[in-house]
Amino acid sequence: MANLILVTGGTGTVGRVVVAHLLDAGRQVRVLSRGRRRTGPAQHVTGDVRTGEGLAEAVAGVDTIVHCVDPAQRVVQAALRAGSPHLVYISIVGVDRVPLGYYRRKLADERLICESGLPATVLRSTQFHDLIAAMLRLLAKPPVMMVPAGWSYQPVDVREVGAALSSLALGKPGGRVPDLAGPEVRTVEDLAGSYLDAVGMRRPILSVPLPGRVCRAYHAGGHLAPGRAIGTIGFEQYLGEQLAAGTLPYDDAIRDYTGRRPSKRTHPH
Ligand SMILES: NC(=O)c1ccc[n+]([C@@H]2O[C@H](COP(=O)([O-])OP(=O)(O)OC[C@H]3O[C@@H](n4cnc5c(N)ncnc54)[C@H](OP(=O)(O)O)[C@@H]3O)[C@@H](O)[C@H]2O)c1
């Protein structure tokens, strides 16, 4: 039985769900993030997986690491020095099919983890509802909502991804495990319509064909896993719950894809 589990990025969108599940399961949890040291039922270590700062302290004495942030190299090195705990990594469906720089780096991290000699488990999921909502929020800003023609998404609820990761963390190392995808493959036009309805906006939706290899790969559905539609919480349910709770889709979720961190969080309309 895992005694102490480190969740890197444990204050993030999926990381905090993992932390909550592990605490519910009665495990001791340590969180690593760059933000201010927090108090609560989980221990918090301030550190940075890019520079390695705080990693030795974070991995000391842990049986398992759930790695919910990128990159992985310094975490792997620290884990090897700290007695080789089980490393559980969250990756993305299609990192081997969509030639996006971010996906290439995640694929390289998957390989690094699986070949490191650490006991490892890698779960790929499709895009979280949060990311799709954040993307649609940006696309809905101009008077005409332009969306990429012919693209679909299969968004999944982060509660289901977090539950899957925590259960993998409590189990035996499985290597690359079957992908986790949302309940439905939906065209981006369809998702955009649902978003506009949910937030009470009216916009004409214009489908624009996009050129290039990355766009062709999205068009071909390289990021989808229709055979692994395990998630049960759909996009409309997610939107309804977010709006009812006053918790909003936020711009930060897109920063990994654009390389930019928007300066502030605002209401979607
Ligand atoms: N979003 C999606 O649709 C999706 C889909 C499939 C897989 N994934 C994968 O899931 C993972 C987590 O995504 P997410 O959307 O949950 O991320 P997120 O909400 O942006 O959270 C990132 C977390 O990592 C921490 N963090 C960021 N940079 C760090 C660094 N250099 N060192 C230490 N901690 C750092 C953040 O806190 P601080 O800022 O305070 O450090 C935060 O706790 C990523 O690996 C992503 O590729 C995401």
The ligand as a MOL file (V3000), in Angstrom:
LIG
                    3D

  0  0  0     0  0            999 V3000
M  V30 BEGIN CTAB
M  V30 COUNTS 48 52 0 0 0
M  V30 BEGIN ATOM
M  V30 1 N -5.7580 20.3810 -20.2690 0
M  V30 2 C -6.0660 19.3180 -21.0140 0
M  V30 3 O -7.0230 19.3060 -21.7930 0
M  V30 4 C -5.2070 18.0650 -20.8740 0
M  V30 5 C -5.5780 16.9000 -21.5530 0
M  V30 6 C -4.7820 15.7550 -21.3980 0
M  V30 7 C -3.6380 15.8060 -20.6030 0
M  V30 8 N -3.2990 16.9690 -19.9950 0 CHG=1
M  V30 9 C -2.0680 17.0150 -19.1970 0
M  V30 10 O -2.4000 17.1470 -17.8300 0
M  V30 11 C -1.3380 17.8140 -17.1470 0
M  V30 12 C -1.9320 18.8740 -16.2390 0
M  V30 13 O -2.7300 19.7360 -17.0130 0
M  V30 14 P -3.6930 20.7840 -16.2840 0
M  V30 15 O -4.5760 21.3310 -17.3520 0
M  V30 16 O -4.2620 20.1530 -15.0580 0 CHG=-1
M  V30 17 O -2.6100 21.8860 -15.8670 0
M  V30 18 P -2.8440 23.2320 -15.0450 0
M  V30 19 O -4.2530 23.4100 -14.6530 0
M  V30 20 O -2.1830 24.2950 -15.8350 0
M  V30 21 O -2.0190 22.9890 -13.6880 0
M  V30 22 C -0.6300 22.9170 -13.7090 0
M  V30 23 C -0.1530 22.6330 -12.2950 0
M  V30 24 O 1.2680 22.4880 -12.3130 0
M  V30 25 C 1.8750 23.5190 -11.5240 0
M  V30 26 N 3.0670 23.9080 -12.2830 0
M  V30 27 C 3.1200 24.5290 -13.4800 0
M  V30 28 N 4.3960 24.6550 -13.8790 0
M  V30 29 C 5.1530 24.0980 -12.9070 0
M  V30 30 C 6.5510 23.9310 -12.7390 0
M  V30 31 N 7.4320 24.3590 -13.6410 0
M  V30 32 N 6.9970 23.3100 -11.6210 0
M  V30 33 C 6.1310 22.8680 -10.6840 0
M  V30 34 N 4.7880 22.9930 -10.7900 0
M  V30 35 C 4.3160 23.6150 -11.8900 0
M  V30 36 C 0.8300 24.6110 -11.4000 0
M  V30 37 O 0.9600 25.3740 -10.2170 0
M  V30 38 P 1.9550 26.6540 -10.1950 0
M  V30 39 O 1.5900 27.4900 -11.3980 0
M  V30 40 O 1.6910 27.3020 -8.8770 0
M  V30 41 O 3.3300 26.0960 -10.2840 0
M  V30 42 C -0.4240 23.7400 -11.3060 0
M  V30 43 O -0.5070 23.1480 -10.0180 0
M  V30 44 C -0.3910 18.3410 -18.2290 0
M  V30 45 O 0.7200 17.4840 -18.2830 0
M  V30 46 C -1.2040 18.2330 -19.5030 0
M  V30 47 O -0.4190 17.9790 -20.6510 0
M  V30 48 C -4.0470 18.1010 -20.0880 0
M  V30 END ATOM
M  V30 BEGIN BOND
M  V30 1 1 1 2
M  V30 2 2 2 3
M  V30 3 1 2 4
M  V30 4 1 4 5
M  V30 5 2 4 48
M  V30 6 2 5 6
M  V30 7 1 6 7
M  V30 8 2 7 8
M  V30 9 1 8 9
M  V30 10 1 8 48
M  V30 11 1 9 10
M  V30 12 1 9 46
M  V30 13 1 10 11
M  V30 14 1 11 12
M  V30 15 1 11 44
M  V30 16 1 12 13
M  V30 17 1 13 14
M  V30 18 2 14 15
M  V30 19 1 14 16
M  V30 20 1 14 17
M  V30 21 1 17 18
M  V30 22 2 18 19
M  V30 23 1 18 20
M  V30 24 1 18 21
M  V30 25 1 21 22
M  V30 26 1 22 23
M  V30 27 1 23 24
M  V30 28 1 23 42
M  V30 29 1 24 25
M  V30 30 1 25 26
M  V30 31 1 25 36
M  V30 32 1 26 27
M  V30 33 1 26 35
M  V30 34 2 27 28
M  V30 35 1 28 29
M  V30 36 1 29 30
M  V30 37 2 29 35
M  V30 38 1 30 31
M  V30 39 2 30 32
M  V30 40 1 32 33
M  V30 41 2 33 34
M  V30 42 1 34 35
M  V30 43 1 36 37
M  V30 44 1 36 42
M  V30 45 1 37 38
M  V30 46 2 38 39
M  V30 47 1 38 40
M  V30 48 1 38 41
M  V30 49 1 42 43
M  V30 50 1 44 45
M  V30 51 1 44 46
M  V30 52 1 46 47
M  V30 END BOND
M  V30 END CTAB
M  END
